[in-house]
């Protein structure tokens, strides 16, 4: 019985630790937002995005909203009925893509293939920020 309790405790600790790890957003730079209204934004590759004109957006603002986002389990594609598409650079000029759902507080990071949930207290301001960035582009 003692072994079972130890195993269960170890499993819970491992699961909790794996869910608390988050992408190191501070290592990102050159954030851009793209005017893409396609429902299939999740399928657009970063190579394709390099060919499109994006608008630079302030890194510090983006990090304010996403730095404390919580990791979520996988989400079904139906969530992505509308999304903002953002890219960022990481070391060695690699490009990551961030999909931001327009209808929920979730984002998808292509670099670590994780779904995150924006803090609900910031979600309205986050959506407003992204809409303002899009309006600035047009």
FIKOLZA-1660 file (N, C-alpha, C; in steps of 0.1 Angstrom, whole numbers, plus 5000, padded with zeros to 4 digits):
% residues 138
   i   px   py   pz ch aa at
   1 5008 4988 5000  A  X  N
   1 5000 5000 5000  A  X CA
   1 5009 5013 5000  A  X  C
   2 5019 5012 5008  A  X  N
   2 5028 5023 5008  A  X CA
   2 5034 5027 4995  A  X  C
   3 5038 5016 4987  A  X  N
   3 5043 5018 4974  A  X CA
   3 5033 5025 4964  A  X  C
   4 5021 5021 4965  A  X  N
   4 5010 5027 4957  A  X CA
   4 5009 5042 4960  A  X  C
   5 5009 5045 4972  A  X  N
   5 5008 5059 4976  A  X CA
   5 5020 5067 4971  A  X  C
   6 5032 5062 4972  A  X  N
   6 5044 5068 4966  A  X CA
   6 5043 5070 4951  A  X  C
   7 5038 5060 4944  A  X  N
   7 5036 5060 4930  A  X CA
   7 5026 5071 4926  A  X  C
   8 5015 5071 4933  A  X  N
   8 5004 5081 4930  A  X CA
   8 5010 5095 4932  A  X  C
   9 5016 5097 4943  A  X  N
   9 5022 5110 4947  A  X CA
   9 5032 5115 4936  A  X  C
  10 5040 5105 4932  A  X  N
  10 5051 5108 4922  A  X CA
  10 5044 5112 4908  A  X  C
  11 5033 5105 4905  A  X  N
  11 5026 5108 4892  A  X CA
  11 5020 5122 4893  A  X  C
  12 5014 5125 4904  A  X  N
  12 5007 5138 4905  A  X CA
  12 5018 5149 4905  A  X  C
  13 5029 5147 4911  A  X  N
  13 5039 5157 4911  A  X CA
  13 5045 5159 4897  A  X  C
  14 5047 5148 4890  A  X  N
  14 5052 5149 4876  A  X CA
  14 5042 5157 4867  A  X  C
  15 5029 5153 4868  A  X  N
  15 5019 5160 4860  A  X CA
  15 5019 5175 4863  A  X  C
  16 5019 5178 4876  A  X  N
  16 5018 5192 4880  A  X CA
  16 5030 5200 4875  A  X  C
  17 5042 5194 4876  A  X  N
  17 5054 5200 4871  A  X CA
  17 5054 5202 4856  A  X  C
  18 5049 5192 4849  A  X  N
  18 5049 5193 4834  A  X CA
  18 5040 5204 4829  A  X  C
  19 5029 5206 4836  A  X  N
  19 5019 5216 4832  A  X CA
  19 5023 5230 4837  A  X  C
  20 5032 5231 4846  A  X  N
  20 5036 5245 4850  A  X CA
  20 5047 5251 4842  A  X  C
  21 5054 5242 4834  A  X  N
  21 5065 5247 4826  A  X CA
  21 5059 5255 4814  A  X  C
  22 5065 5267 4812  A  X  N
  22 5060 5275 4801  A  X CA
  22 5071 5279 4792  A  X  C
  23 5067 5283 4780  A  X  N
  23 5077 5287 4770  A  X CA
  23 5084 5300 4775  A  X  C
  24 5096 5301 4772  A  X  N
  24 5104 5313 4776  A  X CA
  24 5102 5325 4766  A  X  C
  25 5091 5332 4768  A  X  N
  25 5087 5343 4759  A  X CA
  25 5097 5354 4759  A  X  C
  26 5105 5355 4769  A  X  N
  26 5115 5366 4769  A  X CA
  26 5126 5364 4759  A  X  C
  27 5127 5352 4754  A  X  N
  27 5137 5350 4743  A  X CA
  27 5132 5353 4729  A  X  C
  28 5120 5358 4728  A  X  N
  28 5114 5362 4715  A  X CA
  28 5117 5376 4712  A  X  C
  29 5116 5379 4699  A  X  N
  29 5118 5393 4694  A  X CA
  29 5110 5395 4681  A  X  C
  30 5110 5407 4677  A  X  N
  30 5104 5411 4664  A  X CA
  30 5090 5405 4661  A  X  C
  31 5081 5408 4670  A  X  N
  31 5067 5403 4669  A  X CA
  31 5060 5410 4658  A  X  C
  32 5052 5403 4650  A  X  N
  32 5044 5408 4639  A  X CA
  32 5030 5402 4640  A  X  C
  33 5021 5410 4635  A  X  N
  33 5007 5406 4633  A  X CA
  33 5003 5406 4618  A  X  C
  34 4995 5397 4614  A  X  N
  34 4992 5396 4599  A  X CA
  34 4977 5397 4597  A  X  C
  35 4973 5403 4586  A  X  N
  35 4959 5405 4583  A  X CA
  35 4955 5393 4575  A  X  C
  36 4952 5382 4583  A  X  N
  36 4948 5370 4577  A  X CA
  36 4934 5366 4584  A  X  C
  37 4924 5365 4576  A  X  N
  37 4911 5362 4581  A  X CA
  37 4906 5348 4577  A  X  C
  38 4915 5341 4572  A  X  N
  38 4912 5327 4568  A  X CA
  38 4910 5318 4580  A  X  C
  39 4899 5310 4579  A  X  N
  39 4896 5301 4590  A  X CA
  39 4906 5290 4592  A  X  C
  40 4915 5288 4582  A  X  N
  40 4925 5278 4583  A  X CA
  40 4939 5284 4586  A  X  C
  41 4938 5294 4594  A  X  N
  41 4951 5301 4598  A  X CA
  41 4961 5292 4604  A  X  C
  42 4956 5281 4611  A  X  N
  42 4964 5272 4618  A  X CA
  42 4973 5264 4608  A  X  C
  43 4969 5263 4595  A  X  N
  43 4976 5255 4585  A  X CA
  43 4986 5264 4578  A  X  C
  44 4986 5277 4579  A  X  N
  44 4996 5285 4572  A  X CA
  44 5010 5284 4579  A  X  C
  45 5019 5280 4571  A  X  N
  45 5033 5278 4576  A  X CA
  45 5040 5291 4579  A  X  C
  46 5050 5290 4587  A  X  N
  46 5059 5302 4590  A  X CA
  46 5066 5306 4577  A  X  C
  47 5070 5296 4568  A  X  N
  47 5076 5300 4556  A  X CA
  47 5067 5308 4547  A  X  C
  48 5054 5305 4547  A  X  N
  48 5045 5312 4539  A  X CA
  48 5043 5326 4545  A  X  C
  49 5043 5327 4558  A  X  N
  49 5041 5340 4565  A  X CA
  49 5053 5350 4562  A  X  C
  50 5065 5344 4559  A  X  N
  50 5076 5352 4556  A  X CA
  50 5074 5360 4543  A  X  C
  51 5066 5355 4535  A  X  N
  51 5063 5362 4522  A  X CA
  51 5052 5373 4523  A  X  C
  52 5045 5373 4534  A  X  N
  52 5035 5383 4536  A  X CA
  52 5039 5395 4544  A  X  C
  53 5033 5406 4542  A  X  N
  53 5036 5418 4550  A  X CA
  53 5029 5417 4564  A  X  C
  54 5037 5418 4574  A  X  N
  54 5032 5419 4587  A  X CA
  54 5035 5432 4593  A  X  C
  55 5028 5436 4604  A  X  N
  55 5030 5448 4611  A  X CA
  55 5037 5445 4624  A  X  C
  56 5048 5452 4626  A  X  N
  56 5055 5450 4639  A  X CA
  56 5047 5455 4651  A  X  C
  57 5047 5447 4661  A  X  N
  57 5039 5451 4673  A  X CA
  57 5049 5451 4685  A  X  C
  58 5046 5459 4695  A  X  N
  58 5056 5460 4707  A  X CA
  58 5057 5447 4715  A  X  C
  59 5069 5442 4716  A  X  N
  59 5072 5430 4723  A  X CA
  59 5067 5431 4738  A  X  C
  60 5070 5442 4744  A  X  N
  60 5067 5443 4758  A  X CA
  60 5052 5442 4761  A  X  C
  61 5044 5447 4751  A  X  N
  61 5029 5446 4753  A  X CA
  61 5025 5432 4751  A  X  C
  62 5030 5425 4741  A  X  N
  62 5027 5411 4739  A  X CA
  62 5030 5403 4751  A  X  C
  63 5042 5405 4756  A  X  N
  63 5047 5397 4768  A  X CA
  63 5039 5400 4780  A  X  C
  64 5034 5412 4782  A  X  N
  64 5025 5415 4793  A  X CA
  64 5013 5406 4793  A  X  C
  65 5007 5404 4781  A  X  N
  65 4995 5396 4781  A  X CA
  65 4997 5381 4781  A  X  C
  66 5008 5376 4775  A  X  N
  66 5010 5362 4774  A  X CA
  66 5019 5356 4784  A  X  C
  67 5027 5364 4791  A  X  N
  67 5037 5358 4800  A  X CA
  67 5032 5349 4812  A  X  C
  68 5020 5352 4816  A  X  N
  68 5014 5344 4827  A  X CA
  68 5003 5335 4822  A  X  C
  69 5003 5332 4809  A  X  N
  69 4992 5323 4803  A  X CA
  69 4995 5309 4808  A  X  C
  70 4984 5302 4811  A  X  N
  70 4985 5288 4816  A  X CA
  70 4984 5278 4805  A  X  C
  71 4992 5268 4806  A  X  N
  71 4992 5257 4796  A  X CA
  71 4979 5249 4796  A  X  C
  72 4973 5247 4784  A  X  N
  72 4961 5239 4783  A  X CA
  72 4963 5226 4776  A  X  C
  73 4954 5216 4778  A  X  N
  73 4955 5204 4770  A  X CA
  73 4951 5208 4756  A  X  C
  74 4953 5199 4747  A  X  N
  74 4950 5201 4733  A  X CA
  74 4936 5206 4731  A  X  C
  75 4934 5214 4721  A  X  N
  75 4920 5219 4718  A  X CA
  75 4916 5215 4704  A  X  C
  76 4904 5213 4702  A  X  N
  76 4899 5209 4689  A  X CA
  76 4899 5220 4679  A  X  C
  77 4900 5217 4667  A  X  N
  77 4902 5228 4656  A  X CA
  77 4890 5237 4655  A  X  C
  78 4878 5233 4660  A  X  N
  78 4866 5241 4659  A  X CA
  78 4868 5255 4666  A  X  C
  79 4877 5255 4675  A  X  N
  79 4880 5268 4683  A  X CA
  79 4885 5278 4673  A  X  C
  80 4892 5274 4663  A  X  N
  80 4899 5284 4654  A  X CA
  80 4890 5289 4643  A  X  C
  81 4878 5292 4646  A  X  N
  81 4869 5298 4636  A  X CA
  81 4873 5312 4632  A  X  C
  82 4881 5318 4640  A  X  N
  82 4887 5331 4637  A  X CA
  82 4899 5333 4646  A  X  C
  83 4910 5337 4640  A  X  N
  83 4922 5338 4648  A  X CA
  83 4931 5350 4643  A  X  C
  84 4938 5356 4652  A  X  N
  84 4949 5365 4648  A  X CA
  84 4961 5356 4646  A  X  C
  85 4969 5360 4636  A  X  N
  85 4982 5353 4634  A  X CA
  85 4993 5362 4637  A  X  C
  86 5002 5358 4646  A  X  N
  86 5013 5365 4650  A  X CA
  86 5026 5357 4648  A  X  C
  87 5037 5363 4645  A  X  N
  87 5050 5356 4644  A  X CA
  87 5060 5363 4653  A  X  C
  88 5070 5356 4657  A  X  N
  88 5081 5361 4665  A  X CA
  88 5094 5354 4661  A  X  C
  89 5105 5361 4664  A  X  N
  89 5118 5355 4661  A  X CA
  89 5124 5350 4674  A  X  C
  90 5131 5339 4673  A  X  N
  90 5139 5334 4684  A  X CA
  90 5153 5333 4680  A  X  C
  91 5162 5329 4688  A  X  N
  91 5176 5328 4684  A  X CA
  91 5178 5321 4671  A  X  C
  92 5189 5325 4664  A  X  N
  92 5193 5320 4651  A  X CA
  92 5182 5323 4641  A  X  C
  93 5175 5334 4642  A  X  N
  93 5165 5338 4633  A  X CA
  93 5154 5328 4629  A  X  C
  94 5151 5319 4639  A  X  N
  94 5140 5310 4637  A  X CA
  94 5127 5317 4639  A  X  C
  95 5117 5313 4632  A  X  N
  95 5104 5320 4633  A  X CA
  95 5094 5311 4640  A  X  C
  96 5087 5316 4650  A  X  N
  96 5076 5309 4656  A  X CA
  96 5062 5316 4653  A  X  C
  97 5052 5308 4653  A  X  N
  97 5039 5313 4650  A  X CA
  97 5030 5312 4662  A  X  C
  98 5022 5322 4664  A  X  N
  98 5013 5322 4676  A  X CA
  98 4999 5325 4670  A  X  C
  99 4990 5316 4672  A  X  N
  99 4976 5318 4668  A  X CA
  99 4968 5322 4680  A  X  C
 100 4960 5332 4679  A  X  N
 100 4952 5338 4690  A  X CA
 100 4938 5337 4686  A  X  C
 101 4931 5329 4693  A  X  N
 101 4916 5327 4691  A  X CA
 101 4909 5340 4694  A  X  C
 102 4900 5344 4684  A  X  N
 102 4892 5356 4686  A  X CA
 102 4880 5354 4696  A  X  C
 103 4877 5341 4698  A  X  N
 103 4864 5338 4706  A  X CA
 103 4867 5332 4719  A  X  C
 104 4879 5329 4722  A  X  N
 104 4882 5323 4736  A  X CA
 104 4895 5330 4740  A  X  C
 105 4899 5327 4752  A  X  N
 105 4912 5333 4757  A  X CA
 105 4924 5324 4755  A  X  C
 106 4924 5316 4743  A  X  N
 106 4935 5307 4741  A  X CA
 106 4943 5311 4729  A  X  C
 107 4956 5306 4730  A  X  N
 107 4966 5308 4720  A  X CA
 107 4973 5295 4717  A  X  C
 108 4978 5293 4705  A  X  N
 108 4986 5282 4702  A  X CA
 108 5000 5286 4697  A  X  C
 109 5010 5281 4703  A  X  N
 109 5024 5284 4700  A  X CA
 109 5030 5273 4691  A  X  C
 110 5033 5276 4679  A  X  N
 110 5038 5265 4670  A  X CA
 110 5052 5260 4674  A  X  C
 111 5059 5268 4681  A  X  N
 111 5073 5265 4685  A  X CA
 111 5073 5253 4695  A  X  C
 112 5065 5254 4705  A  X  N
 112 5065 5243 4715  A  X CA
 112 5052 5234 4714  A  X  C
 113 5044 5238 4704  A  X  N
 113 5032 5230 4701  A  X CA
 113 5023 5229 4713  A  X  C
 114 5022 5240 4721  A  X  N
 114 5013 5240 4733  A  X CA
 114 5002 5250 4731  A  X  C
 115 4991 5247 4737  A  X  N
 115 4980 5256 4739  A  X CA
 115 4981 5263 4752  A  X  C
 116 4978 5276 4752  A  X  N
 116 4978 5284 4764  A  X CA
 116 4965 5291 4766  A  X  C
 117 4962 5295 4778  A  X  N
 117 4950 5303 4781  A  X CA
 117 4955 5316 4787  A  X  C
 118 4950 5327 4781  A  X  N
 118 4953 5340 4786  A  X CA
 118 4945 5343 4799  A  X  C
 119 4952 5349 4809  A  X  N
 119 4945 5352 4821  A  X CA
 119 4932 5360 4818  A  X  C
 120 4921 5355 4824  A  X  N
 120 4908 5361 4820  A  X CA
 120 4907 5375 4824  A  X  C
 121 4915 5380 4834  A  X  N
 121 4914 5394 4837  A  X CA
 121 4921 5403 4827  A  X  C
 122 4929 5397 4818  A  X  N
 122 4935 5404 4807  A  X CA
 122 4929 5402 4793  A  X  C
 123 4920 5393 4792  A  X  N
 123 4915 5389 4779  A  X CA
 123 4909 5400 4771  A  X  C
 124 4900 5408 4777  A  X  N
 124 4894 5419 4769  A  X CA
 124 4904 5429 4764  A  X  C
 125 4914 5432 4773  A  X  N
 125 4924 5442 4769  A  X CA
 125 4933 5436 4758  A  X  C
 126 4936 5423 4759  A  X  N
 126 4944 5416 4749  A  X CA
 126 4937 5416 4736  A  X  C
 127 4925 5413 4735  A  X  N
 127 4917 5413 4722  A  X CA
 127 4917 5428 4717  A  X  C
 128 4915 5438 4725  A  X  N
 128 4915 5452 4721  A  X CA
 128 4929 5456 4716  A  X  C
 129 4939 5451 4722  A  X  N
 129 4953 5454 4718  A  X CA
 129 4955 5449 4704  A  X  C
 130 4951 5436 4702  A  X  N
 130 4953 5430 4689  A  X CA
 130 4944 5437 4678  A  X  C
 131 4932 5440 4681  A  X  N
 131 4923 5447 4672  A  X CA
 131 4929 5461 4668  A  X  C
 132 4935 5468 4678  A  X  N
 132 4941 5481 4675  A  X CA
 132 4953 5479 4666  A  X  C
 133 4961 5468 4668  A  X  N
 133 4973 5466 4660  A  X CA
 133 4968 5463 4645  A  X  C
 134 4957 5456 4644  A  X  N
 134 4952 5453 4630  A  X CA
 134 4947 5466 4624  A  X  C
 135 4940 5474 4631  A  X  N
 135 4935 5487 4626  A  X CA
 135 4946 5496 4622  A  X  C
 136 4957 5495 4629  A  X  N
 136 4969 5503 4626  A  X CA
 136 4975 5499 4613  A  X  C
 137 4974 5486 4610  A  X  N
 137 4980 5481 4598  A  X CA
 137 4972 5485 4585  A  X  C
 138 4959 5486 4587  A  X  N
 138 4950 5489 4575  A  X CA
 138 4949 5504 4572  A  X  C
% end
